[in-house]
Each structure stands twice: as structure tokens, then as C-alpha cells.
Amino acid sequence: MLKQEKKLNSWFVDTFNRISKVEQRALNEGILEEISLNELHTIEAIGIDGPQTMSEVAARLLVTVGTLTISVNRLVKKGFVWRYRPEDDRRVVMVLLTEKGKDAYKLHQDFHGKMMKSILAELDKNEEKLLLHTMEKIHDFFMELDLSLQEQNKGKTIKVAKDK
């Protein structure tokens, strides 16, 4: 790797890890103490706009419905999410935030809003414009890479080596 690539990679990894740490520390207050960062992101994906299917939420989080079920089970037990099957189609599982879940959602949105305002307050208008443009390019790159990898892995099964 070139010197610039190493530096950029280091910043990406460090920034991602620090954002996660900061977010985890912010959870250590009030009702957010009861849930993990993963559970909070599940709450965020369910949203406050009404019932969502488990499939819709799983797609938003880029996880399987099985993986989502684990998080939703915990959130139901803790009183953040309500889960039900509609009478007209019992195959579908719907999830909806409770009032407690909506409160957690709003606290998380406030946290992110304050974080973005703080970042932008450090920049002049030209730097802000450049940051937005650059982040859009980075976002688009990872979206395309993700889609490409999904295509490559379609139909592949994972073989697990057996212990001898």
C-alpha cells in the first residue's frame, strides 16, 4: 500500500471505531442504558412511521430476517418493540415501536443531529460542500461494491470444514 492509502485506511478504520465508541458511550444514559448499539440500530431501522415487515427492516439493516429476529426478540422483552401477525396474512410478521421505543428512537436521532451540527460547525461553506461531495462519492463507491459482491455471491453456499 502507498503511504497515502495507508493513512486513508487508518483514518477510515479509526473513525469508524471511534464513532461506534462515542455512540456506545452516549447510550449509557436513561432508557438507552437498557439496549445495545445493535438493538438501537434495529429501533432506528423500524422507525416511527408505523408498522414495518420484518423483511423490510432486515433489508434496511442489510441482515437476514433470522439475524433480525434475535434483536427483535430482545427488544420485545425489554418493551421497546411490539410484534404481531396481521389477521389477513399470518405469514407476515410486523414490528412497531412502543412509546418506549419511540423515545429511544428520538434520543438517538437527537444524538446524531448534534454530532452532525458539531462537525459542520467546524467547517466553512466551501469545506462543507467538499465534505458532502466527497462523502457522496464514498457512499456511492460502497453501494456499488456491496451490490457487486452480492451479485458475485448469489447462489454460493458456504462450506464449513469438519473437525477431524
ABEGO torsion letter per residue (X at the ends): XBAAAAAAAAAAAAAAAAAAAAAAAAAABEAAAABBAAAAAAAAAAEAAEBBBAAAAAAAAGBBAAAAAAAAAAAAAAGABBBBBBAABAABBBBBBBAAAAAAAAAAAAAAAAAAAAAAAABBAAAAAAAAAAAAAAAAAAAAAAAAAAAAABGBBBBBBBBX
